[in-house]
Amino acid sequence: MSHDRRPLIGIVGHGYDVPKPFGALPVHGTPQWFATAITAAGGRPVIVPPGAGTDLLDVLDGLVLTGGGDVDPARYGGPPGSAVDVDPARDQDEIELVRAAAVAGVPLLGVCRGLQVLAVAFGGSLRSGIGHEHPGDGHPVTTTSGSLARALLGERPTTSALHHQAVDDPGPAWRATAWTDDGVIEAIEPMTGEWSALGVQWHPELAWNEWPTDPTGPAIFGWLADIAEKRSTRTPVSS
């Protein structure tokens, strides 16, 4: 039997209810763009059910944290009432998974909310009222010299803009590596090179969507697929 050695990349799913004639149908899922992006980059996407991620780290070559509702301000000492669409159970699950992935060295990409979870998981904080919600035009960001963001995207890429929250203080584990012209942090990377991780405040998965779209997708997901493939050292089992 042949074995596909393309990297297996988990998309961290979340729970939501789908209205049906018989009532609400509970579903674990994720926006389909992420699976499209991973496949286009040469990986194999799988949806990781909530609560199952830490048990799957031994078989996954990479992880993606997706966008979604706001992180509970109680997680980082933020003002009560400053967040919307809060899901404390999702926060807990993803923060635990991020910390476990760091220990296991599993490459990780955090997108929008995912970046915010990365920061909060290691002592960072967020702020609200950003107002960066420009689905058509997006906005330019400036990357810092020597960063992964600069290597992947150049000095001043244009990115999608669909967020009202952002990182205030990245915390001791991360350094900011991209900003908008008004000083909002748009990318974070680990302070040390021991873990391959990247958080972006925009939506690179929209590169495969007609509108809104984002030009950074091939570079961002290409990086994740490449680093995940390099990490995969498991010996195929013959049968």
Residue pairs with C-beta under 8 A, 6 or more apart in sequence:
1 238
1 239
3 236
3 237
4 44
5 229
5 232
5 236
6 42
6 43
6 44
6 225
6 229
7 42
7 43
7 44
7 61
7 62
7 225
7 228
7 229
7 231
7 232
8 43
8 44
8 46
8 59
8 60
8 61
8 62
8 228
8 232
9 38
9 43
9 44
9 45
9 46
9 60
9 61
9 62
9 63
9 64
9 224
9 225
9 228
10 45
10 46
10 47
10 48
10 53
10 56
10 60
10 62
10 63
10 64
11 30
11 34
11 35
11 38
11 45
11 46
11 47
11 48
11 63
11 64
11 66
12 30
12 48
12 50
12 53
12 63
12 64
12 65
12 66
12 94
12 97
12 114
13 28
13 29
13 30
13 47
13 48
13 49
13 50
14 28
14 29
14 30
14 50
14 66
14 68
14 87
14 90
15 26
15 27
15 28
15 50
15 89
15 90
16 26
16 27
16 29
17 24
17 25
17 26
17 27
18 24
18 25
18 27
19 25
28 47
28 49
28 50
29 47
30 47
30 66
31 66
31 67
31 205
33 205
33 206
33 208
33 209
34 45
34 64
34 66
34 111
34 205
35 45
35 47
36 205
36 208
37 204
37 205
37 207
37 208
37 217
37 221
38 44
38 45
38 64
38 221
38 224
38 225
39 45
40 208
40 217
40 218
40 221
41 218
41 221
41 222
41 224
41 225
42 222
42 225
42 229
43 61
43 62
43 221
43 224
43 225
43 228
43 229
46 60
48 56
48 60
48 63
50 89
50 90
50 93
51 93
53 63
53 93
53 97
53 100
53 101
54 96
54 97
54 100
57 100
57 101
57 104
57 106
58 104
60 106
61 106
61 107
61 228
61 229
61 231
61 232
62 106
62 107
62 108
62 109
62 224
62 225
62 227
62 228
62 231
63 97
63 101
63 106
63 107
63 108
63 109
64 108
64 109
64 110
64 111
64 114
64 224
65 94
65 98
65 108
65 109
65 110
65 111
65 113
65 114
65 115
65 117
65 118
66 111
66 112
66 113
66 114
66 205
67 111
67 112
67 113
67 114
67 162
67 203
68 85
68 87
68 90
68 112
68 113
69 83
69 84
69 85
69 86
69 87
69 90
69 113
70 83
70 84
70 85
70 86
70 113
70 126
70 128
70 165
71 83
71 86
71 91
71 113
71 116
71 117
71 120
71 126
71 165
72 83
72 86
72 88
72 91
73 79
73 80
73 81
73 82
73 83
73 126
74 80
74 88
75 91
75 95
75 120
76 120
76 124
76 125
76 126
77 125
78 125
78 126
78 127
78 128
82 128
83 128
83 165
91 117
91 120
94 114
94 117
94 121
95 117
95 120
95 121
98 108
98 110
98 117
98 118
98 121
98 122
99 121
99 122
101 108
101 197
102 108
102 195
102 197
105 194
105 195
105 196
105 231
106 231
107 196
107 197
107 224
107 227
107 228
107 231
108 118
108 195
108 196
108 197
108 198
109 197
109 198
109 199
109 200
109 220
109 221
109 224
110 116
110 117
110 118
110 197
110 198
110 199
110 200
111 199
111 200
111 202
111 203
111 204
111 205
112 162
112 163
112 200
112 201
112 202
112 203
114 199
115 167
115 187
115 188
115 199
115 200
115 201
116 126
116 165
116 166
116 167
116 199
118 124
118 174
118 188
118 197
118 199
119 125
119 126
119 167
119 169
119 170
119 171
119 174
119 188
119 199
120 126
120 171
122 171
122 172
122 173
122 174
123 171
123 172
123 173
124 167
124 168
124 169
124 170
124 171
124 173
124 174
125 167
125 168
125 169
125 171
126 165
126 166
126 167
126 168
127 165
127 166
127 167
127 168
128 164
128 165
129 164
130 163
130 164
130 165
130 166
130 184
131 164
132 139
132 161
132 162
132 163
132 164
132 166
132 180
132 184
132 201
133 161
133 162
133 163
133 164
134 161
134 162
135 160
135 161
135 162
135 211
135 212
136 211
136 212
137 161
138 158
138 159
138 160
138 161
138 202
138 212
138 214
139 158
139 159
139 161
139 180
139 181
140 156
140 157
140 158
140 159
140 180
140 181
141 156
141 157
141 158
141 159
141 178
141 179
141 180
141 186
141 187
141 202
142 155
142 156
142 178
142 179
142 180
142 181
143 149
143 150
143 153
143 154
143 155
143 156
143 157
143 177
143 178
143 187
144 150
144 176
144 177
144 178
147 177
147 178
147 187
147 189
148 177
148 189
148 198
148 223
149 177
149 178
149 187
149 189
149 198
149 200
150 177
152 216
152 219
152 220
152 223
153 216
153 219
153 220
157 215
157 216
158 215
159 186
159 200
159 201
159 202
159 204
159 214
159 215
159 216
160 202
160 203
160 204
160 206
160 212
160 213
160 214
161 202
162 202
162 203
162 212
163 201
163 202
166 184
166 185
166 186
166 201
167 176
167 185
167 188
167 201
168 185
170 176
170 185
170 188
172 191
173 190
173 191
174 188
174 189
174 190
174 191
174 199
175 188
175 189
175 190
175 191
176 185
176 187
176 188
177 187
177 188
177 189
178 185
178 186
178 187
178 200
179 185
179 186
180 186
184 201
185 201
186 200
186 201
186 202
187 198
187 199
187 200
187 201
188 198
188 199
189 197
189 198
189 199
190 197
196 227
196 231
198 220
198 223
198 224
200 216
200 220
202 214
202 216
203 212
203 214
204 214
204 216
204 217
204 219
204 220
204 221
205 214
205 217
205 221
206 212
206 213
206 214
206 217
207 213
207 214
207 215
207 216
207 217
207 218
207 221
208 217
